[in-house]
């Protein structure tokens, strides 16, 4: 039954991807959360997640993705043009491969983002993309190895996933340094954004718009160490002739120090203990 529901969710994601509404691009000037769709998932597929976050008080926008981009760069530029319409310090919630797309955002668009949350993003790639047009997202591909750490370029990065995520197992959850902040209850990439249990977990994680995100400011550099001091090293003492001479001097110093440290030998006469005089016995009175 569970598998059947998951297949229905996947079919609905694919169907909404080919609906005309998927290509609709809206202005995000008043949004504080932007949802980046995953591979072959339409905008309307995230309507349930959007309505839940809207009820919390967030202003949520769902971005559009190209259906058949000529190149990966074209798909990223199309995404970046929508992010640039949003205000500064926006939060990105990237689902599935949407998290891989934002890794190579242009700097201008990346600076708009204060917080990146990824839902089930295969940061190590996936076998599903091997021998396809998206082979650069294949498991442990060169593209993935080169770009997956770009996520740390965002001020706050929180990779979230289900505990049975096939592409990012729990034992690797601390690889990014910031680690994972949450594991979802129900596994399945499509279930992360549609099942009520997972949406409730995400709502609790986000809090409300009034809650501060809590980014710790990096410590300020000490001006004393801002400019490295010049250290001059005298390499002449390491020349072979000088080095041998110094080693001989050190050896003689050690020998003399050892001689001084040895205690002086005591004479035999002094070594014998002095006999104490015997006390005279008192004569007994009769």
ABEGO torsion letter per residue (X at the ends): XAAAAAAAAAAAAAAAAABAAAABBBBAAABABBBBBBBGBBAAAAAAAAAAAAAAGBBBBBBBBBABBABAAAAAAAAAAAAAABBBGBBBBBBEAAAAAAAABBAAAAAABABBBBBGBBAAEBAAABGBAAAAABBGBAAAAAAAAAAAABABBBBBBBAABAABBAAAAAAAGAEBABBBABBEAAAAAABAAAAAAAAAAAEBAABBAGBBBBBBBBAAAABBBBBBBBAAAABAAAAAAAAAAAAAAAAAAAAAABBBBBBAAAABBBBBBBBBBBBBBX
